[in-house]
Amino acid sequence: MQQYAGFAIVAGSLVSSDPAISSVIVFNAQGEELFRAGDQVVSVLAEDGKVAGGGADYEVRQSAEVLQVILPLRNRFTQIGGLAV
């Protein structure tokens, strides 16, 4: 996941269209941030903040200030990262 053409345009319009969404973050399998749109202060929450999960489909993580939905990004073989909204 070295690049994603058009990420800034697509994610930026999502962030600007809904005031409840402060950022969209793409991260790799090691949890390192690759791309971001929106608030620079918010980062991907640690797994100990997990409050719900749909198995391999999604996770919901929460802190005192932020609620995040984590969607897995996969190739044909394995999970290669995630998308945090």
CORHU-V737095 format. One record per residue. RES is the residue in three letters. NEAR is the number of other C-alpha atoms within 12 Angstrom. Layout:
BEGIN
RES;NEAR  RES;NEAR
END
This chain:
BEGIN
MET;20  GLN;13  GLN;13  TYR;14  ALA;11  GLY;13  PHE;23  ALA;22  ILE;17  VAL;18  ALA;28  GLY;24  SER;19  LEU;22  VAL;23  SER;19  SER;14  ASP;15  PRO;13  ALA;17  ILE;24  SER;28  SER;33  VAL;38  ILE;39  VAL;35  PHE;30  ASN;25  ALA;19  GLN;14  GLY;23  GLU;21  GLU;24  LEU;26  PHE;32  ARG;33  ALA;30  GLY;30  ASP;21  GLN;14  VAL;15  VAL;24  SER;32  VAL;40  LEU;31  ALA;22  GLU;18  ASP;13  GLY;21  LYS;21  VAL;19  ALA;19  GLY;19  GLY;15  GLY;11  ALA;16  ASP;17  TYR;21  GLU;28  VAL;29  ARG;27  GLN;25  SER;18  ALA;9  GLU;14  VAL;24  LEU;26  GLN;34  VAL;30  ILE;35  LEU;28  PRO;28  LEU;23  ARG;18  ASN;12  ARG;7  PHE;7  THR;13  GLN;20  ILE;22  GLY;26  GLY;35  LEU;36  ALA;39  VAL;36
END
